[in-house]
Amino acid sequence: MGRTVSLTLARALVIVSLFPSLACNHEKVSIRATPNEVCAGSPVKLEWTSTADPTITASSKVNGIDNLPRCGSRRVVVGDTTTFTLDAGCSITHSRTQASVTIVKGSQSPTIGHATDIATCADDGFVSVIFDVDEHYWDPLLVVGKVSSPDARVFRVSHGGKQNELTPTNAFAGMPVSGAWTIATRLNPDEGCDGGKPLPNLLGVVVTSTCPVQPEGP
């Protein structure tokens, strides 16, 4: 009986030595790309962590992502919408995660704003929020086209030293989207700041933004 156990153990050791990948651990990996929406030619910050030596590949041609350490960051330039894939571990217990970057083509119209849980109420019957568009997450090259209300509500908007009441308006055209936006609106009769009446859930405006027009070559 003892000889059988020894033989089984010996065989197990041989299998592990011949196929070490069977014994490797499930690796922890993460990857992030910011901003994740950029104008063509803008740099993107790629950040990653891995508990094993990582391999990062891209769905389009990207330079500078070879021979990477387990943790780090690198600025890269993408020419087209790209998905980065981080792989780590052995062939059996393999870990993978992804991050994508979209090249803005034409215009986009996100809603910029904030929930009123951090709203400021003024004596003139207005309630306002401040939303900071971080250039680390928004390409600083993106410029404002038109600003409009997502519904029939009238908003008073301040951004980049300018203030305007939306009708909609082109008053902010050409300004960077990034930076602080102050969005205010007059409270309706059924709304209030004293807790007896509810505030609107969200104060936000629709900002149509575009990338600068690239000059044509000779």
Secondary structure, 3 states (H helix, E strand, C coil): CHHHHHHHHHHHHHHHHHCHHHHCCCCCEEEEEECCEECCCCEEEEEEEECCCCEEEECCCCCCCCCCCCEEEEEEECCCCEEEEEEEECCCCEEEEEEEEEECCCEECCEEEEEHHHCEECCCCEEEEEEEECCCCCCCCCEEEEEECCCCCCCEEEECCEEEECCCECCCCCCECCEEEEEEEECCCCCCCCCCCCCCCEEEEEEEEECCCCCCCC
